[in-house]
Amino acid sequence: MAWTGIGVQDRAAQIRELRKEAESKLGAKFDERKFHDAVLEDGAVPLNLLEAHMKLWLDSQRRIESLLHSARQRMPRRRSWRLSVRSVEPRCPFFCVT
């Protein structure tokens, strides 16, 4: 009996666990493409290094989101400046002086 697929199966299961952890910690901000890019970023590495890399990536994503959130809160709200049609003077379409 051959046991060739056991290692691949184990690695895939552990990557799925890493993904579930990332989804639970990031919530709605989880991006599948960024996650897969981070997994494949270092190429073929041992599983313990992949886990360490993904934990660092997850921490960096959470830090980035918290920084963006605090920056958005500090920004002043934009006012919508609407010009009425009557307030704009008619101009020559060729920008000639009238």
N, C-alpha and C positions, 0 to 999 in steps of 0.2 A: 504494500500500500504506500502510495506516495504522499508526502506532506509538503509539497512545493508551494502551495497557495496559502499556507498558514501565516507566514511572515507578512505577506502582502495584505491579507485579511486583517491581521492585527494592527498594522500601520494605518490602514484605512479607517478602522474603528477608532483609533486614537485621534486621527485627524477630525473625524466626525465629533468626537468629544470636545476638541478644541473649538470647533465651529459652534457647537451648542453653548459653550462657555462665553464665546465672543458675542453670540446673539443675545444671550441673557444679560450680559453686562452693558452692551451698547444699545439694546432695545431697538427703537425705530431708526436709529442712526447707523445700524449695521449695514454695510455694503458688501455684497457677496463678491463683487469683482476685486475690491481692495483686499478682502480676506484671501482670495485665491492668489493674487499677486504677491502678498506677503508670504504665503506658504511656499510659492515657487521661487521666491527672490534669491535664496541662497543655493538653490539647486539641490542635489542629493546630499543630505546631511543625516547624521544619526538622529533618532527620535528625541533623545534628551536635548540635543541642540535645537531641534525644531520647536520643542515645547518652550524652551527658554526664549527663543526668538519671538514666538507668537505671544508670550506673556509681555515682553517688552513692547511689541507692536500694539497689543491691546491697551497697555498703559498709555502709550503715546496717543492713541486714538481718543481715549477718554480725556487726556489732558488737553488735546486740541479742541475737543467739543466744549470742555468747560471754559477754555479761553475765549472761544468764539461766543459762547453764551454770555460771558461777562462783558465782552466788548460790545455786543448788541445792546445790552442793558444800559451801558454808559453813553451810547450814541444818542444825540438828540433826535427827536422824531421829525420827520420831514413834513414840511407844509406843502400842500398841493397848491401851486400857483397856477391858476387858470386865467387865461386871457379871454375876455369876451370878444366876440367878433367886432363889436362897435368900438372897442378901445384901440384896435389896430388900424392905423391909417392906411388907406389904399396906396400901394406903391407900384411903380412901373415894373413890369415883369423882367425888364433887362437892367434893373438897378440904375436907371438914369435919374438924374437930379430933376426934381419937379419944383 
